[in-house]
Amino acid sequence: MVSAVPRLVVAAPSSGSGKTTVATGLMAAFAARGLAVSPHKVGPDYIDPGYHALATGRTGRNLDAYLCGPELVGPLFAHGARGCDVAVVEGVMGLFDGAAGEGELASTAHVAKLLRAPVVLVVDASSQSRSVAALVHGFASWDPQVRVGGVILNKVASDRHEELLREALDQAGVPVLGVLRRAPQVDTPSRHLGLVPVAERRSAAVAAVAAMAAQVEQGCDLEELMALARGAGALSCTPWEPPPAGAKSGEVVAVAGGSAFTFSYAEHTELLAAAGAEVVVFDPLRDERLPDGTRGLVVGGGFPEEYAAELSANESLRKAVTSLAESGAPVAAECAGLLYLCRELDGLPMCGVIDATARMSPRLTLGYRDAVAVGDSALAAAGTRMRGHEFHRTVVEPGAGAAPAWGVRAPERRVEGFVQQGVHASYLHTHWASEPGVARRFVERCRTS
């Protein structure tokens, strides 16, 4: 199948250049013109897609060539973009920055090539004038397979500054498609793991996205940007679909949501539903019991450390989670979910499913991981290989149980996580589309436990 959805990739020379502002503003500006906009994010980031969804009214989806493999980038893109008028893909880090030690793998440039999509380079021009031409020329010529179709200049100080930048870029041969002035009203607050998620600041996030859209609408040439998107090459691939399990059996799988648990990939719930489950989202901050008929539980990532007191205070739900786990029902927990299942977090009681304590740490643990299932669990058979991502500023002691979840290679060889009865808890974020059998196995355990 050939995908002809117009598309472009918003990239930058480095982090902090304004990719999120431009990409989100562009999505919202296109959507305001009545276009169906498909939002995507390169890499494992969970937070930016929330802003993308707010801008477009559609699910924000990740494209990660490390977690899912390069062969799934096109199909996952086509799955999300089906029926849309245009797709906007926000890059990660600098244009050519990918998985450490893996060359271009999982970089924005790599994904742009896999999608045959033109790149719009967002340049922070706040401390340069003529030098911008050398910078843009370098990025545009570094890899001939990456087509830099235009530049958006960000944080431009004045009309005179803009004039100097445009004169310099005339010599670089890359068109200027937008100029954005400094605008603090579009800034979004950050903390230890990046932007504050939409779920935690809904009204303020709506206002921020509206400000981004207004800035892009005023400062960018939307017609030229759309023309660039229409110039993307044909993409030959079959859209990804979650493999069906046959007749729906209707086991209720409760999925934690709300402000404390905002990290999840849309494909996970799609895979669970395709495997026959009835997926019900609940909020551990507010709901005092699990959804009726719960046969399995998925607790993904997020910021439980920001809500430790509220989570701890919801004693009735903690007891319900403990009771479900003790019954042998399958429970899958990643990162924040792992912390929630521990005895305590920063001294406050949690569910006590796992005999471990968790605490905040000044040290950031970050990076892709290659992992293998150490033994059989509700998620994976022993020997199953998956790739994952760690991103946290917490420590769990001990870091692994008597039956660990994963054997991890890089940055050092170690075992990690906990498997007990139906529980699989780990720091590792994985993308189940890379191994659809994970969801099928989980739902099957819901039927038989």
N, C-alpha and C positions, 0 to 999 in steps of 0.2 A: 504494500500500500504506500502511496506517495502522499506526504503531508505538504500542503501548500499554505499553511497558516503563516501569515506575515509575522516576522519575529526579529528581535534584536537583543543583544546582550549589553547591559550597562556595566562597565568595568572601570578600573582606576589604576594609576601607577602604584598606589599603596592604600592600606587601610586608613580611614579617617579623611578621605578626600571628598566624601559626600555621595557615595554610591546609593546609600539607602534613601537619602532625601530625593535624589534625582529619580531613581527607579520607582519609588513609591509615588512620588508626585506625578511622574509620567503615566503610571498605571491609572491613577485617579483622574488625571486630565483626559486621557483617552476614554475612560468609562463615562465621564461627564458629557462626552460627545455622543453617547448612546452606543458605544462599541462594547462588545463582549470581550473582555481582556483576561487573558490567562496569565496568572502570576507564578513565577518560578524563582528559586534561589539556588545558586551553586553552593555545594558543600552541606555540612551537617547542621547548619544553624536552624534552630527552632523558632527564634524570636522574630526575625524579620518577616517570615511568612505570615505572621499574625497581622502585621501592618499592611502587607500586601492584600490579605483577605479583606481587611477593612476598606482598602482603596478600591477594590474591584467587585466585592460581593461574591467572590469565588474562592474556593479553597486554595491557599498558598501551598505549593509543592516544591520539594527539594530535588535537585539533580546532583547526585554524588557519584562520581565515577570510581571512587575508592570503595565506598560501602556497597554499591550495587554492581560495580563493574562497568566498563565503558559500553558494553553491549546493551545495557538496559537504559542508558541515558536517552536515546532517541525514542524508544517505546514508552518510557515513563512520561517524557515530554508530550508525545502524541496523545497519550491517555488523558493528561490534564488539559491539553489545548483543543481537544476535539470540539468542533462547532463554534470556536471562537473567531473573532475578527482579527485579533492581533495578540501576540504573546510577548511579554517583557520578562527578561531573565536578569536578575541581579547577581553580579559576580561576588567573589569572595576574595579578601585580601588584595594584593596586587595582581594585575592581569596574568602574570606568568608564575605566580606562587602556588605550588601544589603540595601534595603530601611530601613530607620531609624525606629526602634521599630517594625519591621516586621520579625525578625528572618532572615532566609536565603533568603527570597523572593527577587528576582531580582539580587541576587549576581551572580558572575561568577560561583561559585560552584553549585548554583541552576540550572543555564542554562546548565552547563556541565552534570549534572545528567539528566536533561530533554532530552538532545541530546545523552546521553549514549556515551559521548566523553571523551577520555583520555586528561589529562592536562599536559602541559609543563610549569614548574615553572621557571620564569625568576627572578634570584636573583642578586641584586646589591651586589657584593662581595668586594666593594672598601675598606671597613673598617673592614674586618674580615678574619679569616683563619679557624681554627678548629671549631669555633662557627657555621659556615655555616651548619655543619652536624646536630646540634641540631635544627636549624631553619627549615631545610628541613624535618627532621624527624617529627617535630611537625605538619607541614602542611600536610605531607603525611599520617599521622595517625589520624588526627583530626576527619575526617568523612570517615568511611570505604567505603561509596558509591561514593566518589570522588577518581578517580584513577589518582594519580600523576605518570605519566609514565616516566618522565625524568626532568632533570634540565638543564637550560642554564645559565651559569655564565656570568654576565655582569660587565664591568668596572674592569677587571682583570689587575693588574699593571705590571706583569712580568712573566717570565717562572717559577721562584721560587714560586711566589704567586700561580700560577696555580697548581704547584706540591703539595703545602700544601693543597689547596682546594680539589683536587682530592683524596688525601690520607684520608682526613676527610670524604668525601662523600662515599668512599668505605665502611665505617662502617654504613652508613645510609641506604644502600641497594637501592638507587635511582640512576640510571645511569646518567652520565653527557653526554648530547647530543650536547653541544656546549660551547665554551669559546670565549668571545668577549673582546677585549682590549678596553681601553678608546679611543674614536674616535670622536673628536669634529666636524668633517666634517659631521656627520650624524645628528647633533642636528638640530632641527627645532625651529624657533623663536616662542615665546609665548607672549600673552598679557593678559588682564584682564579676559578673558573667556576661556583661553586655547591656543592651537596651532593656528597660523595664518592659515586660510583656504587656500587650494590649489588654489582656484580661484584668490586669491590676490597675489600669488607669483609663477605663473605657472612654469617658467623656473627654478627658484631656487628649487621649490618642485620636479621637475623632477630629478634634480641633487641630491637632498637629498635622494630620493627613490632609485636611482641608487647606491648611497653610502651605503645605508642600505642593499641592495641586495648583494653588493660585500662583505660587512662585514659578513653577514650571510653565504654566500656561502663559504667564507674562514674559518670561525670559527665554523660552525655547521656541523653535520653529517646529510646531507639531506636524505640519504638512510635510516638511522635509524628513522628519523622523519617521513618519509613516511610510513615505516613499522609500526610505532606506530599509525599513522592515519588509516591505513588499519585494525588495530585491534579494531576499534570502534565497539560497539555492533550495531546490526540491529535496525533501528529506524522505528517503525510501525506507520505511520500517512499518511494522505492524504495531498498532497501539497495544500497550501492556493491558492485560486484563487479569484480575485475580482468578485463579482456576476454581471452577465451581465444584462443589462436593456432591452434587445431585440434589435430592430432596432436602428441604429445610427441616431441621429437627428442632430448632428453636431453643436450644440451651441459652440461658441468659448469661452473658459475659459482661460483668460490670467494669467500666473503664473510668478511672479517676480523672476528674477534670477540675474546673474552677481555678482560682488564682494561684493555688499552691502547686498544681500539676498541669503545666501548660505545654510541656515538651512531648509532642507525639507526631508521628508521620501519618498522614491521611490514609496511606495504603494499608496501615495495620488494621484499622477498623474495617476497611473494605475487604481485606483478606479474611478476617474473622467472620464477617457476614457471609462471604462467599462460601466459607467452610460450613455454614449452616447455623451459626450462632445468631442470637438476637442481642445486639450490642446496645447497652444502656449506659449512658454517661451519668455520673453522680459527682457531687462536690463534697469532699471530705471535710471542708470547713463548715458546711451547713447541714448536710444530711446526717441524721442520727442513726440511720441503719442502711444496710446495703439494699439495692433494688430487689423487689420481690422475685423469688425464684432464682437468685444468683447461684450459678454452678461453677463460675470461674471468675477470677479477678485479675485485671491488668492495671498496674500503677506505674506510670511512666515518670519522666523527669520533670524538673521544675525547680521551685524555690521553697521547699518545706522549711528551710532554716529561717526564712523570713516570716513564717507563720507557725513556728514551733509551738508557741503558747496556745494558739487557737486549735491546732491539731491535737495537742495534748489534752486540752479542755473537753474535746468531743469524745468523752470516755465511752459512751455507748457505741459509737462507730468503731473505736479501737477494739472493743471487746468483740464486736461482730466480725471484724477482720480476723482477729485471733481465732475465733471459733471456726470460721470458714477454713482457715489454713490447717487447724488441728483435725478437721474432718477429712483431710487428704485431698480436698478440691485443688485444682491447679491455680497457682498464683504466680504471675510473672511481674517482676519488679525491676526497674532500671533506675539507677542513680538515686534520684529523689525518692523513688519507691523503695529502694533498699534502705534509705535512712528511716523512712516511715515504719518499716517492719522491724527495725532494731528495738532494743530495750529502751533506749533513751537517745535523745538528740539535744546536745548542749545542756545536759542535766535534766531535761524534761521527759516524762514518760511518753513512750510511743507504743506501738502495738505489742512488742515483746515476742513477736513470732521468731525472730532471729536472736540468738544469744550473743549480742554484740552491742557496742556503744558507738555513737557517732558524734562528731563535734566539728565545728568550723575550724578552718586552718588558714594561715596566711599564704600558704603555698598553693599555686594553681597547678592542677594536673590536667594536661591538655595533649591530645594527639590521637591519631589513628592507631588502631591495634589489630593484629591478626590473632584470631582466637580459635581454639578447638574445644569442643565439649569434652570435659574430663570423664563424665559418666552419663548415664541415661537420666533424663529429666522430663518434666511435662512439656518442655519446649523443644528439646533436641536429643537425638540418640547419641550415645558416646561416639566420639570421632567426627561429629559434624563440624565442619569448618565454616566460620563466618568472620566477616570483618566488622569492626566496631569503632566507636569513638568515645573517648573519655573527656569530660569537661566539668571539673568541679573544684571547689575550694573546701572540701570536707575530708575527714579521715574516719574510717570505720575500723574499730579494733575489736577482735582480730579481723584481718582483711579477707580471710577465707575460712570456711567451715571444714569439718571433717570430710565432707563431700563437696569440693569446690565446684563452681559453675563452669569456669573456663580455665584453660591453660593459655596464657598470653605470651606471645613473642613480641618483643620490642615495647618499650626501650630496653627491658631486661626480661629474661624468662622467669615467669612466676605463675602461681595459681591465684585465682581471684573469685570471690563470690561464694554463694551458698546454695546448696541443693538439699532439701529435706522434705520428705513426703512429696506433696505436689508443688512445693515452693521452688522457684528459680529466681534468685535475687543477685544482682550484680551491678557494678558501676557502669558496665559497658552498654552504650546505646548501639543498637543494631537496627538495620533496615530490613524488615521481613520480606520485602519484594525480592531480595537477593536469594532467599531460601524459603519459598512459599510453604514448604512442608512444615515449617515452624507453626504457622497458624492452624493448619489442618491437624497437626499432632495435638496442639493445645485444646482445640474444640473436641477432638475425640476423647481426650482425657476428661473433659467436662461431662461427656456422655457416660463414661464408665466409672468415674470416681464415686 
